[in-house]
Amino acid sequence: MSKHHSRPLLFGFVSAIAVMALASTAFACTVFRGTMKARGNATTDVVTVIGNNVGMGYCNGAISGFAKATKSSGAVAILLQPASTCLNSSGVNKLPQDTYSVDFINGAAYTTDSSGTTTRKLDCMTPGGDAGTTNIGSIAVDSGGYSLKTDGTRGSRSYALPSGLTANGPSDESGLCVSDSSAVDANQAPIVIV
């Protein structure tokens, strides 16, 4: 190949790589990963969700339990850890090591029908969450997929909920989200305000 043709071909190849990189970023989708547990300050009940590790869904569709927080001075504790189900080709289902945004959306994020099936309706990821999403803090996750307390040891973190909340129930449960800065790796759980 002559020198005359090598530069245009090289430029074309580099341009194609850049376009593919931009396209992959533009079309990246949120994936729920690992286990997320939440407990509100109204009861000791815990809600548990396990990300399906492939999209914005839950492993085997399961959401177990109900967390409840008070509408006045509400608070929630969040625990993140790896899951033993819905493993990927590397044999894991966990959030990657990172610091995640913790967000809350009041009402209409989930509904539970008469059979007890809970369905996600809205998301509170940052960025790109539905209207009404409020940031309530951040949470660090270590290389094992475990959340870290403020002292750096593994465990749950507590957060105050926004003031002025309205009570809700099975037809319009609120939502708690953890998501990375691009809203690619995440998880989300329902919480009832009482």
N, C-alpha and C positions, 0 to 999 in steps of 0.2 A: 504494500500500500504506500502511495506517495505521501509526502508531508503535506501536500496540498489538500488531501481529503481527510487527514487524521483529525484536525482540529474541529471541523464541522461535525464529524461523527462523535467525537468525544463530547462536544457541547450538547449534542442531541441526546446522548446517553445520560449525561448529568441532569439535563432538563427533565427527562422522563422520570428519573429517580426522585427529583424534587416534587414533581406533580403527584407521583404515587404517595409520597410521604404526606403531602398536604391532604390528599384524598382520604388517606387512612385516618388522619386526625379529624377531619370534618365528619366522618361517618362512624367515629368511635361511639360505642353504645355503653350504657350503664350496665354493670353486672353486679348482682347481689352475691356477696361472698361471705363464707364463714357463718358462725353462730352469733346472734345478737340477742341479749336478754335485757329487759327493762323492768324496773319496779318503781311505781309511783309512791308518793308519800301518804296516800289515802289508805292503802292496805299493804299487806306483805305479799300479795299476789304478784306473780311474775309472768310476763309474756315472753315467749321464745320463738324466734324465727331462724330458719336456716336457709341461706341463699342457695339458689339452684346452680350457681357457678357458671352459667351460660348467658343469662339475661336478667331482666327485672322481674324475677319470680322467685318462688320458694321451693325448696327441695320437696318433691312429692306434694306440692301445694299446701304444706302444713304450716299453720300458725297455731301455737298452743298457748292457752292461758290468756288472762286479761290483766293488764296493769292499769291501776287507777291513781290519778293525782287530783288534788283539790284545786278548785277554780281560784281560790284565794291562797296566796303564798305556796303555790304548787311547786313540787320538785320531783326529779326523777333520777334514778341511778342507772347507768348503762354499763354492761359488761360485754366485751367482745372476746371471742375465742375461736379456734379452728373447729371445724365440723368433721365428723367421721363418715358422713354420707355425701352423695353427689360430688364425688372426687373427680378431679380432672385427670388428664393423662399422666401427670406427675404424681398422682396419688394424694393430692391435697385439696382442701376447700377452706381457704382462709383469706382474710384481707392482707394485702402486702404490707410490709413495714412502711409506715408513713404517719403523718399527722393528719387527722380527718376533721372536717367541719362537722359539728353537731347542730342539727336544725330541727325546728318544731313547726308543725302546721296545725292550726286549731280547727277541728270539725271537718267532716266530709272527706277525710283522707281514706277511711275504710268504712265498709258496711258489713254487718253480720246478719244473715238471714235467719229465718225461724228454725232451720235445720242446724244452725251453729257454724255455718261456713262463712268465714271472713274473707272479704275481697278488697284488694287495694284499689282505690279510685283516683287518688292524687299522689304526687310525689313532692318531697321537700328537699331534693338534692340542691347543693350549691356548687356550681351555678346551674341555672335552668329549671329550678323547682317551680311549682305552681304558685299563683298569687297567694299571699298570706304567709309565706314561709319566713320564719324568724330565726336568726342564728342565736344559739344559746351557749356556745363555747366551742372547744375543740378537744380531741382525744387522740393520744398517741398509741400506735400499735407497734409491737416489737416484731422481730423477724420470725417468731413462732406464730404470729397471728393473734397474740393476746393484748388486750388493752392494758395501759399502764396508769397507775394512780399518780397523783402529783409528786410522790416521793420516788417515782421511777420503778416501783415494784408492780408486779402483775395484779390486776384487780379491777373493780368497778370505779367509775367516776360519777360524782353527783353534780346536778345542774339545777338551777332555779328556772322555772318556767315563766313566760311573760305574765305581766299583771293584767287584770281585767278580762280573764277568760270566761267563756260561757260554758255551762255544763252541757254535756252531750251524752250520747248513749250508743247502742248498737247500730242505729241507722246513720250515725255521723261521727264515728270515732276519729280522734286526732291522730297525728303521725309523728314519729321520731325518726330522723335520718342521720346516718353517718356517711360522708362522701369525701373523696379526695378532691384536690383543687380543680380537676377536670370533670368531676362527676362520672368517672369511669368505674372505679372500684367503690362499692357502697353496700349498704344494707338499710332496711327500713322496717319499723315495727309499729303496730297500733298502740294507742293509749287512750283510755277513757277519762274524761274530765268530769268530776262529780262535785 
